[in-house]
Structure formats: structure tokens, C-alpha cells
Amino acid sequence: MDVAIVGGGYTGLWTAYYLARRDPALRIVVVEREFAGFGASGRNGGWLSNLLPLSWDTIAAETSRDGAVAWQRAANATVDEVLAVARAEGIDAQATKGGFLCVATSELQAARLRESVEEARTWGFGEEDLRWLSRSAARERVAADRVFGGTWTPHCAAVHPARLVRGLAEAVERHGVTIHEGTPVTEIAPHVARTPFGDVSAKVVVRALEGYTRTLAGSRRDLLPLYSLMLATEPLPDDFWKEVDWSGRETLSDDRRLIIYAQRTADGRIAMGGRGAPYRLTSRINPSHELARGVHDMIRHSLVELFPQLADARITHRWGGVLGVPRDWWPSVHHDPATGLARAGGYSGDGVALTNLAGRTLADLITGESSELTRLPWVGHRSPRFEPEPLRWLGVNTGLHLAAAIDERERRTGRSAAVLDRVMTRLTGH
Ligand SMILES: Cc1cc2nc3c(=O)[nH]c(=O)nc-3n(C[C@H](O)[C@H](O)[C@H](O)COP(=O)(O)OP(=O)(O)OC[C@H]3O[C@@H](n4cnc5c(N)ncnc54)[C@H](O)[C@@H]3O)c2cc1C
């Protein structure tokens, strides 16, 4: 075998896709514990966005301003790359590129969002990348309640995540890649991935497990599995859509700390997600954590705050999944030609587009091609490992509580919770 890819989510499949397109003679296998798309790739919020999980300042401090800008521009372009491949491969991901609307639901959030636009200008990003919208301009796009203005970027599309990943798996197979489902990998070593059914030997072994990285021997402290939870309403009546419009299918959020994210689905529902599920001691992953009642109630509460008309709307679906967070929130892409070990992940909740950028970059690295992509700041970046337990548990859950406390304090007082914010920044590093 030339390349064995461990994990059949977007990271693994995009890597397989670009390798197979680059060199159809390569023998590539994807080894997946459940089925392709079982993980976060099949159950996310469908924001195909240009978001990076860390600030340009942080990137520039470790690399350079040019590096930060180049990475952001590559992420911007990735949105169109995914849509173009989906079109070319006949993948019906129900995609609409309506951009991302971040509404301010308080004066304080409005001030912060205005600042973010000013900051973008200092990095050379103009109106075509991010713009401030007045209250009426924001509400023209989505007539949510209590809106004080907002920002809008065109670099985002709403997609159906599971259709994208299943369509991609089919495309990859059409291009000659074999996908072995129902095959857990227990350990990765140079040129080999071990499974209970036997070893898979390959020149290159790619680890593409994100939130599930801890399931491999020796990798428990590399990436933290953090739960994000989602719900979907019943299909909403025409009256509602007439009132709020949202015809551009912009992805929608506000500027709180404990992130929420929503999209109008192609079948007329609102799918909305949020962070805040408690982190479990020793990074345990268990399907029961996907249905944490308190978090789903919080998401529903946020939905009704934005759209009071939905107080009685039925919630027909609730689910959740794990995303992978590195200790310093830097996602990264690696390839070591000496050992044949490669890996990508740590997108910290922004992986729908970044996995494509990672897959293209891994294809370049593995085939030995030096390119603009292989020079981006996340290539070869090494994150520190997480602390041993119970420090890890304490740190992560304190961070989550702080984020919720900051939102609550700001909501109550209308003032910035600057001290708590500084504590959180020290704790989480961003
Ligand atoms: C609820 C939720 C909402 C999100 N919303 C968004 C969003 O709107 N926009 C955005 O950009 N990002 C979002 N994300 C993050 C995004 O979905 C992920 O960053 C991305 O899907 C990661 O893809 P991946 O292929 O690296 O990992 P995954 O999709 O998790 O794939 C890993 C695969 O490895 C398999 N596996 C696990 N263990 C083993 C093993 N031992 N051996 C073999 N295979 C194994 C799993 O079954 C899985 O299929 C969200 C995540 C969640 C959970």
C-alpha cells in the first residue's frame, strides 16, 4: 500500500481525494472504525466557513504577518474550492453561499463587532471580506429580535454536512480509493496501522481522527475531545420565513463567548448548535454525552431569544459530537518523510473548510511538492500536550464556566466583563 489513511471523515477523505487525483496510480486505503462520516463530519452545523480558530495576532506572533494573511486568504479560497469539487463530483450538499452574518444582540457586542471590522482593515481585508451592517441592513438579511447591527462576510456557505461527507466518500471510491469501514485502528507506528484484523502496511500512514485521536495508544493528551451539541426545529411555516426572510441562507451567530451557530436548512428548518457541554474526566467519549439536556435547553433558549415567534416550535432532532482541540488552539498539518507518519486536525470547531485545506496540503507534502500551501503557518506547528488529569478536567471546565459567566455578566450589566475575559484568555491561550 502507498498511503493508509486512518479515519473516514472530511480530513481523511479530502486527503484521499487529492492524492488520488494527483496520481491515480497510488494505492490508497481509508480505514474507518464505524462508517465514513460517522464523526463530526457527518453531524456538524454545516458552516463551510473561512473561520480560523485563532487570532491573526497569535499567528503573526509565532510566524509573521504575511503568514497570518496568507493562511486567512487560503481559508477564504477554500470555501469556493469545496463548492467547486462538490459540483464537479455531482455531490448534492444542498449548499448555498450566503455568507456569515454575526449579529450584535447588545450595544456591547455591536462595539466589539465594529472593532473587528476596523481590525480587519489593518490586516488588509476590505469590504469584500468583512463589512459592518447597520441594524436595518442586518435585519434585512435575517430579521432576528434585539439586533443592534452586525458583520457580514461572503466567505461562508451553508451545507448539509452528511450529504457532503457521504458524497465525498463515493467520489473517493470512484477515483479508486478503497474504504474499509468497521475497522478500528488501535495503534499507528512508522509505516503501519494496527487493527484487530491485522496490520495495514503502507509507505505513508495518515492520522485523521480529530476528536477521536485519544482512541489511539499513546495519543490521549494530544487533542482534547470537546462536545458540541445541536438541535433542529420542525420545518417552519411560510409565515415565519416571510417575516424573517433569511432567503440568502446566511449562517448566523452572535458575539457571545459560549459560541452558538445556526443555519436555515434547505428543507426549511433552523439547525442550531452550541458549546458548553461539560468536558469529561480522562477525555471520555460516550454517546450519552451527546444528549446533555441542559445544553440543548440553552440552545433552544438562544433560538427563542433570536426568534421569539419560535417559542412553541417543535424541536424534532437533538444530537451532538466531538471536535478536536489542541492545547494552544492551533490546528496543524504534519508529514515526516523519514517515518512516513502524517497527520492533520485540531480545527477546534472550524473544520468543515479547513479539512479541505489540510487534505490538499497533505497531498502536496506526501507527493513531495513544495507549494504555497506547504508554506502556510500551520504546517509543522507543534502544540503542547494537555496536562494530565485532573488538571486537564479542571482547566477545561473552568474555561467553559468562565465563558458562560462572561456572557451572563454582559447580558445583565450591559458592560464588558474584562477581568473575567483576561482570566479566560490566560487559561485558554486565546
Ligand atoms: C456538533 C458539531 C458541530 C460542528 N459545526 C461545525 C461547523 O458548522 N463548521 C465547521 O467548520 N466545523 C464544525 N464542526 C467541526 C467539524 O465538524 C470538524 O472539525 C470536522 O468534521 C473534522 O473532520 P475530521 O475528518 O478531522 O474528523 P471526524 O469527522 O471526527 O472523523 C474522524 C473519523 O475517525 C473515525 N475513527 C475514530 N476512531 C477511530 C479508530 N480508532 N480507527 C479508525 N477510525 C476511527 C470516526 O468514526 C470518524 O469517522 C462541528 C463539530 C461538531 C461535533
The ligand as an SDF file (V2000), in Angstrom:
LIG
                    3D

 53 58  0  0  0  0  0  0  0  0999 V2000
  -21.8420   19.2450   16.5900 C   0  0  0  0  0  0  0  0  0  0  0  0
  -20.7030   19.8050   15.7960 C   0  0  0  0  0  0  0  0  0  0  0  0
  -20.9060   20.9350   15.0180 C   0  0  0  0  0  0  0  0  0  0  0  0
  -19.8700   21.4740   14.2550 C   0  0  0  0  0  0  0  0  0  0  0  0
  -20.1190   22.5100   13.4090 N   0  0  0  0  0  0  0  0  0  0  0  0
  -19.1550   22.9600   12.5820 C   0  0  0  0  0  0  0  0  0  0  0  0
  -19.4430   23.9480   11.6130 C   0  0  0  0  0  0  0  0  0  0  0  0
  -20.5860   24.3680   11.4560 O   0  0  0  0  0  0  0  0  0  0  0  0
  -18.4090   24.4090   10.8420 N   0  0  0  0  0  0  0  0  0  0  0  0
  -17.1450   23.9330   10.9800 C   0  0  0  0  0  0  0  0  0  0  0  0
  -16.2360   24.4050   10.2810 O   0  0  0  0  0  0  0  0  0  0  0  0
  -16.8550   22.9150   11.8370 N   0  0  0  0  0  0  0  0  0  0  0  0
  -17.8300   22.4170   12.6230 C   0  0  0  0  0  0  0  0  0  0  0  0
  -17.5700   21.3730   13.4690 N   0  0  0  0  0  0  0  0  0  0  0  0
  -16.2310   20.7580   13.4260 C   0  0  0  0  0  0  0  0  0  0  0  0
  -16.0770   19.8800   12.1770 C   0  0  0  0  0  0  0  0  0  0  0  0
  -17.2160   19.0930   12.0100 O   0  0  0  0  0  0  0  0  0  0  0  0
  -14.8170   19.0120   12.3390 C   0  0  0  0  0  0  0  0  0  0  0  0
  -13.7090   19.8820   12.5500 O   0  0  0  0  0  0  0  0  0  0  0  0
  -14.5230   18.1490   11.1340 C   0  0  0  0  0  0  0  0  0  0  0  0
  -15.6530   17.4400   10.7250 O   0  0  0  0  0  0  0  0  0  0  0  0
  -13.3690   17.2050   11.4580 C   0  0  0  0  0  0  0  0  0  0  0  0
  -13.2750   16.2310   10.4450 O   0  0  0  0  0  0  0  0  0  0  0  0
  -12.2740   15.0190   10.6500 P   0  0  0  0  0  0  0  0  0  0  0  0
  -12.3600   14.1840    9.4530 O   0  0  0  0  0  0  0  0  0  0  0  0
  -10.9410   15.5470   11.0090 O   0  0  0  0  0  0  0  0  0  0  0  0
  -12.8250   14.2650   11.9400 O   0  0  0  0  0  0  0  0  0  0  0  0
  -14.1520   13.3210   12.0660 P   0  0  0  0  0  0  0  0  0  0  0  0
  -15.2130   13.7360   11.1450 O   0  0  0  0  0  0  0  0  0  0  0  0
  -14.4680   13.2540   13.5100 O   0  0  0  0  0  0  0  0  0  0  0  0
  -13.6270   11.9190   11.5460 O   0  0  0  0  0  0  0  0  0  0  0  0
  -12.8540   11.0380   12.3120 C   0  0  0  0  0  0  0  0  0  0  0  0
  -13.2690    9.6260   11.9170 C   0  0  0  0  0  0  0  0  0  0  0  0
  -12.4080    8.6930   12.5620 O   0  0  0  0  0  0  0  0  0  0  0  0
  -13.1740    7.5550   12.9140 C   0  0  0  0  0  0  0  0  0  0  0  0
  -12.4650    6.8610   13.9920 N   0  0  0  0  0  0  0  0  0  0  0  0
  -12.4770    7.1470   15.3160 C   0  0  0  0  0  0  0  0  0  0  0  0
  -11.6330    6.3550   15.9800 N   0  0  0  0  0  0  0  0  0  0  0  0
  -11.0800    5.5190   15.0630 C   0  0  0  0  0  0  0  0  0  0  0  0
  -10.1180    4.4990   15.1290 C   0  0  0  0  0  0  0  0  0  0  0  0
   -9.5480    4.1540   16.2890 N   0  0  0  0  0  0  0  0  0  0  0  0
   -9.7690    3.8510   13.9840 N   0  0  0  0  0  0  0  0  0  0  0  0
  -10.3170    4.2060   12.7940 C   0  0  0  0  0  0  0  0  0  0  0  0
  -11.2470    5.1930   12.6800 N   0  0  0  0  0  0  0  0  0  0  0  0
  -11.6010    5.8450   13.7900 C   0  0  0  0  0  0  0  0  0  0  0  0
  -14.5090    8.1350   13.3390 C   0  0  0  0  0  0  0  0  0  0  0  0
  -15.5320    7.1530   13.2790 O   0  0  0  0  0  0  0  0  0  0  0  0
  -14.6810    9.2710   12.3450 C   0  0  0  0  0  0  0  0  0  0  0  0
  -15.4210    8.8700   11.2160 O   0  0  0  0  0  0  0  0  0  0  0  0
  -18.5860   20.8470   14.2790 C   0  0  0  0  0  0  0  0  0  0  0  0
  -18.3660   19.6980   15.0640 C   0  0  0  0  0  0  0  0  0  0  0  0
  -19.4140   19.1780   15.8200 C   0  0  0  0  0  0  0  0  0  0  0  0
  -19.1830   17.9480   16.6420 C   0  0  0  0  0  0  0  0  0  0  0  0
  1  2  1  0
  2  3  1  0
  2 52  2  0
  3  4  2  0
  4  5  1  0
  4 50  1  0
  5  6  2  0
  6  7  1  0
  6 13  1  0
  7  8  2  0
  7  9  1  0
  9 10  1  0
 10 11  2  0
 10 12  1  0
 12 13  2  0
 13 14  1  0
 14 15  1  0
 14 50  1  0
 15 16  1  0
 16 17  1  0
 16 18  1  0
 18 19  1  0
 18 20  1  0
 20 21  1  0
 20 22  1  0
 22 23  1  0
 23 24  1  0
 24 25  2  0
 24 26  1  0
 24 27  1  0
 27 28  1  0
 28 29  2  0
 28 30  1  0
 28 31  1  0
 31 32  1  0
 32 33  1  0
 33 34  1  0
 33 48  1  0
 34 35  1  0
 35 36  1  0
 35 46  1  0
 36 37  1  0
 36 45  1  0
 37 38  2  0
 38 39  1  0
 39 40  1  0
 39 45  2  0
 40 41  1  0
 40 42  2  0
 42 43  1  0
 43 44  2  0
 44 45  1  0
 46 47  1  0
 46 48  1  0
 48 49  1  0
 50 51  2  0
 51 52  1  0
 52 53  1  0
M  END
$$$$
